[in-house]
Amino acid sequence: MVTLGIESTAHTFGIAIIDGKEILSNVTDSYTTEEGGMIPVKVALHHEEVYRKVLDVSLEKAGKTMEDITLIVYSNAPGLGHALRIGHAAAKSLSMKYDLPLVGVNHCIAHLEIANLVTDAADPVLLYASGANTQIIAYDEGKYRVFGETLDIGIGNFVDTFARNLGLGFPGGPKVEQLALNGSEFIELPYTVKGMDISFSGLETHTKRLIPQVQKEDLAFSVQEHVFAMLVEVAERAMAHIGKNELVLGGGVACNKRLQEMCKIMCSERNAKFFCPENQYLVDNAAMIAWTGQLMYEHGITREGINPYERTDEVAVTWRS
């Protein structure tokens, strides 16, 4: 089966082609700004403008034509409504033009499924750290259950807002990581863990007030140390709670080397296994969409439309035993 996947939940538009378990291409084009953040209408215009180019490049890299494709898959949830509609329209038009079946995929679940494909993880806890999403996810009783999550904003949105307050532009994560490398003084900041959940809104307000008073490098360093410690704490608590000994990272924020290092140390100390896919599978990408949709289709599942607010634990994972 040759599957074409489309990702368009947020700032990234991507198209990937897989043949069975082999990823033939995984092409992305992302909306960026020099200052400010994401404007949904502009994101949608970006996706519309790059769609044909990304499709052509992905097919060329895969060595395929549309006549070789047997299944169309797209991200239908959750995400920005404006962006999701572009991906759905692209998938629907290809499905109708080439008379191909169509499957809509939950983006959050796809982050875990791609990790199962490209790493040796068997039954991991996923620390999912991305723009709008911050969740601790694991499979249990027919669904991917959320054992902990943010109570307000996602870790990526927090970091992007922090970067915007520093005047760094969007996306902010890589710029904050680079700035933090030059920081040395540890600044005490709010640390909000409530059971299995975490909160970033208080920290966002506090850091905004601190920016004129301290070195930006020290503040970036301290912010990373605080928020990543929060993520690692709830991930470890979830692993202990449900008795799993594997941790895998997913989401764009998971590209941060300091977060990876902290997760590796935690897993080492509790004799657990740590897995981290390469960056192209951590960030929003279409390979994870194609792979998950293919699994679903092989088990008789098709979905259409978009659902910007669908939660991870609302999807029945009937393709997994």
Number of C-alpha atoms within 10 A of each C-alpha: 13 21 23 33 32 34 33 32 29 23 26 21 29 28 29 30 32 23 18 13 12 13 18 20 22 26 23 24 17 16 19 17 13 12 16 18 18 17 12 15 12 14 24 25 14 20 28 17 11 15 19 12 11 21 20 16 17 23 22 13 14 17 12 16 11 14 7 13 19 17 23 27 36 35 34 30 24 22 24 20 20 20 27 26 23 23 28 23 14 18 25 21 12 18 19 11 10 14 13 16 16 24 27 28 29 26 27 28 24 25 26 27 17 21 24 17 16 17 14 14 18 11 16 23 29 27 28 28 27 25 23 19 20 29 28 29 27 23 17 12 9 14 18 23 19 20 20 21 24 22 14 16 18 23 27 22 21 23 28 25 22 24 24 18 17 18 13 20 21 22 26 26 27 17 16 24 20 14 18 21 13 13 16 14 13 14 14 10 17 17 16 16 18 14 10 21 21 25 23 22 16 13 18 18 12 12 20 14 11 13 15 10 10 13 13 18 19 18 25 28 23 19 25 18 18 18 24 20 17 20 27 21 18 23 28 22 16 22 23 12 11 12 10 16 19 19 25 26 28 29 25 22 26 25 24 17 11 17 20 19 10 16 26 18 14 18 19 12 9 12 11 16 17 22 22 20 20 15 16 16 23 24 22 29 32 32 30 34 35 34 28 29 30 28 16 21 19 12 12 10 16 16 16 15 15 21 18 17 12 16 17 20 18 11 15 12 17 13 14 11 6
